[in-house]
């Protein structure tokens, strides 16, 4: 029985693993094409925080409406 299990495992394991993917990291050594200003940084961070915290704030502001059973 162990011989049969070893045979099945040796045949099934490569098929279950599939193809191995070789990943390579893309490394760039050049500086950025353009500098990002302070205003662009503040606007970008503000929009990201609004996108993340906005929906949670909406739910918390309207929590009493969500509690009602209609």
Secondary structure, 3 states (H helix, E strand, C coil): CHHHHHHHHHHHHHHHHCCCCCCCCCCCCCCCCCCCCHHHHHHHHHHHHHHHHHHHHHHHHCHHHHHCCC
